[in-house]
Amino acid sequence: MFSENLLRNIPSVDKILKNEKIEPLLKNYSYVIVREAVRKVLEDLRRKIKEGLKSLPDEDKLFEEVKKIINTHEKYSLRPVINATGVVIHTNLGRSVLPEEAINHIIDVCSSYSNLEYDLEKGQRGKRHIHLINAIKRITNAESATVVNNNAGAVFLCLNTLARDKEVIVSRGELVEIGGSFRIPDVMASSGAILREVGTTNKTRLIDYENAINENTALLLKVHKSNFRMIGFTDEVSVEELVHLGRKKGIPVMVDLGSGCFIDLKKYGFYTEPSVQEILFQGADIVTFSGDKLLGSAQAGFILGKSELVEKISKNPLMRALRVDKITLAAVEATLRLYIDEREAIKRIPTLRMILEDIETIKKKALRIIRLFRKHGIDALLQEDISMPGGGSLPEFGVKTYVVAVKPKVSSQEFARKLRETEPPVIVRIKEDMVIFDPRTIQEKEIPMLINSVKQAL
């Protein structure tokens, strides 16, 4: 009987919606959204009464519950976070941050109609990939190029076009797996190409390739080990050697770079990452790589190389299933333009800027964050540490950094959880029960938001 009285005293949906305290929510959200939230709160209240709740909450409490539901359910699922991990190309956090020029070009192109597939000079239908070809050729000296949705798509399309029902020879040591259990042998099988493994896991010689060549061989494939390294008793065939063999036997050579880069990173100390230009100069007939890793742009798969091969690949019917949209084209075109001047590229492409940032600049940023933390009563320490390029790029190269280390009053795991619940969420590392903030991946514009989020989490 007591619970029945409580149930009868629950205010109606209409009564709550007419209360002046609900007006701010109705100004910011649609009537339907607010009404659904009110219904949800009242349903929860009825359930709690039936489970033994002894009294009704006051109006303010009900309105807070309505507001909480709206805030929880009406937030975008995909939203910005502050990456304080020090992993620059963070696969789970969207990989590369786009340059400002790319974002502006996306807005310009997508807020109006565009000449996506229209030739302005001829006044007739055009081809969408033409918007990128001239810039790619200018930067890399490639004969031709095209772009698809990602590098896996690029590899798949090349194999399906050039080697369907034929053999592709590849070293056992290069049958790599990238994120999400995505394996080169699986891509090859799906493409219709026949995998022909040669050599051993740690050693493959030129004679291994040569002995495997037969009348059904369509392609010699070299896969750059961009996300791991083998050391010790190892040997592998260089691109030049493979190209020489391919020329002798009349078989094209394809190189999957994975994390492609247009800048020679060797002069910055990254000695194992070849540039796209270097691989093309060494004679590779086809080169594939990602757009959102070291290149620092949107997700895309680049296919560069000999004109006759690229043209053949571009005519594959699957090209339509893998083609990029105007958003990707706009982002990639704007990013490519920055590579015309290497100094501008390093300065304006966030991925390159973060990886190559001067250690003293990082230290100054860390000290500034510490001062701001302490100003708000947050004790923090400066520590030396290592940042990682991430994204399956430069696996053995950690980059020296300075980090901000905080010892929270709660457990480090609990503090990290609370940081993920702030607005914006902050993603951190935990090391020896300290919560680590690496300034390398914290953008200048994010520092005030970081301070606010940390205050929310404490």
Secondary structure, DSSP 8 states (H G I E B T S, - for coil): -HHHHHHHTS--HHHHHTSGGGHHHHHHS-HHHHHHHHHHHHHHHHHHHHTT--S---HHHHHHHHHHHHHHHSS-SS---EE-SSEEEBGGGTBS---HHHHHHHHHHHTS---TTEETTTTEE--TTHHHHHHHHHHH--SEEEEESSHHHHHHHHHHHHHTTSEEEEEGGG--EETTTEEHHHHHHHHT-EEEEES-SSB--HHHHHHH--TTEEEEEEE--TT----SS-B---HHHHHHHHHHHT--EEEEEES--SS-GGGGT-TT---HHHHHHTT-SEEEEESSSTT-SSS-EEEEE-HHHHHHHHTSTTHHHHB--HHHHHHHHHHHHHTTSHHHHHHH-HHHHHHH--HHHHHHHHHHHHHHHHHTT---EEEEEEEEEETT-STT--EEEEEEEE--SS-HHHHHHHHHTSSS-EE-EEETTEEEE-GGGS-GGGHHHHHHHHHHH-
